Amino acid sequence: MRLVNRVALLALLAPNALAAQTALPLKHAPRPTVPAITAADLMTRLYIYADDSMMGRRAGTPNNLRATAYIESEVRKLGLVPAGDSGGYFQNLPLVRRTIDSTSTLTAGGATLRIFDDFVTQRVGAGEPRSIDGVTAVYGGPLDRTDSFPVAQAAGRLVVFGPPTSPQAPINGGAILARFRDAAGLAVTGLERIPPQFKGFLRQPSYGFAEAASGPATPVVLQLTTPAAARLLGTLLDSAAAGTVGPTIQARITTTTEPAPARNVVAILRGSDPDLRGEYVAIGAHNDHIGLTLPPVDHDSMRIFNQVVRPQGAEQFGKQATPAEQARVDSLLARWRAAHPGTQRADSIDNGADDDGSGTVSVLEIAQRLATDRVKPKRSIIFVWHTGEELGLFGSRWFTDHPTVPRDSIVAQLNIDMIGRGDSADETGLTKDGAPIHGNPNYLQLIGSRRLSTELGDLVEKVNADDHHGLVFDYSLDANGHPQNIYCRSDHASYARYGIPVVFFTTGGHADYHQVTDEPEYIDYEHMARVANLIEDVAVHVADLDHRLVVDHPKPDPNGACQQ
């Protein structure tokens, strides 16, 4: 029943894309894998890894430990050399979970604001968040005009930003955090506009390293309703001028801290050349996802709504339907329900099939291909399945700060995150100027491939052409200053900050990004296999070079803010 419904739903939403996707089931019986990187193997592995039983693989939970146990069992079968802690495959992270008490409040001007109703806190960065008890709020103007607000006025205050001047205005959160790093806190308005299906995430705990308590404090980040922002500033936002200072804030925010076990999986394929096997090509993906969406939502209704209103999924989580869009959603839902009565499915599990189940199982397939090949690469290959990417690149940051091989022996890092989509029905991102980008049968985005080493970027192009992979590279989202800031948002960034050349391979965004609808049945396995084969080929070429890749661009400050 669900198989027929899925095909019908795709036809309803994107009839021109129907031919590009084979009808896939909700469940798939696993089959033995083979040495080659194949669509069938990827499908077998992904249906295991993104199954409902993994409960969204959120780092710091038993569900992510269950997922990493699967990876460990697979690399053990392949006979790869363990490269984690104490001679094993796991590298454990000292993560802690911080849960905010539901009685936490902010008070300003005689009005008391309540957690989750009027405001929420978010943890951003590795350091402990600063206190905002006893500080004043200052209005920083619209969220897309932060460059015009004087940094000096932000120091030691809670800076409240109003909504952007346009829904399409580019927002670079990393740049804002870096600019106002001396503020006590930063707050954005519009909490009341967040759709109900996302509000469950606002109640979830935040995570950090146990050792961060001794590190430098960072601004606390808040989301506020518009009326709450007015209370903190002492005036309505519509009439506030940038620089308006509000009354003193009393903050009573209570948190509980507890350990949150999380782990990377690290394994090595030894190189064949005695003189070069002490150098490594790193291949990685992130093993975690975002967990659960509560309360549950209707799967098919959500998919229809996002395809029409939010074609990049959670990337556009605050976008509301226009009257015309809502009319189209209502029409499609009515047609769907009339044709498929009684088939609605309540869904709460964010399976993360593309993000980043696709990368995780592709690294496994690449590892199997290289481990079973008669001729091994000259340099060693180190495979790292990072945890906590969704929480803030925790696993890759921990590995690069505490590498299990000498950091300067890593000659390149190839990062795989979301390579399971990219057809013409997928809106894979926006150009720097805000124009939508769509995929195609040969689509692949490259991010960062020439930011440190021109030679690495050129090599990827050459391997694709010379070895007839036939993929067409899209560099649009690698543009300097791109507002989506993709270069800083996945695990390669942790390596690049140490001057290690990187390439981020992805087929980009889509309407199922960070949604309960990111499931194995929507993956294009043939396309995914082509991308994985290219990455394996690139890794071997880098590993077999008679020299280290030339780094011909300045290395960044490893402790500085990432800048695209």
Buried (B, 14 or more C-beta within 10 A) or exposed (E): EBEEBBBBBBEBBBEEBBEBBEEBEBEBEEEEBEEBBBBBBBBBBBBBBBBEEBBBBBBBBEBBBEBBBBBBEBBEEBEBBBBBBEEBBBBBBBBBBBBBEEEBBBBBBEBEBEBBEBBBBBBBBBBBBBEBBEBBBBBBBBBBBBEEBEBEBBBBBBBBBBBBEEEEBBBBBBBBBEBBBEBBBBBBBBBEEBBEBBBBBBEBBBBBBEEBEEEEBBBBBBBBBBBBBBBBBBBEBEEBEBEBEBBEBBBEBEBEBEEBBBBBBBBBBEBBBEEBBEBBBBBBBBBBBBBBBEEBBBBBBBBBBBBBBBBBBBBBBBBEBEEEBBEBBBEBBEEBBEEBEEBEBEBBBBBBBBBBBBBBBBBBBBBBBBBEBEEBBBBBBBBBBBBBBBBBBBBBBBBBBEBBBEBEBBBBBBBBBBBBBBBBBBBBBBBBEEEEBBBBBEBBBBBBBBBBBBBBBEBBEEBBEEEEBEBEBBEBBBBEEBBBBBBBBBBBBBBBBBBBBBBBBBBBBBBBBBBBBBBBBBBBBBBBBBBBBBBBBBBBBBBBBEEBBEBEEEEBEBEEBBBB
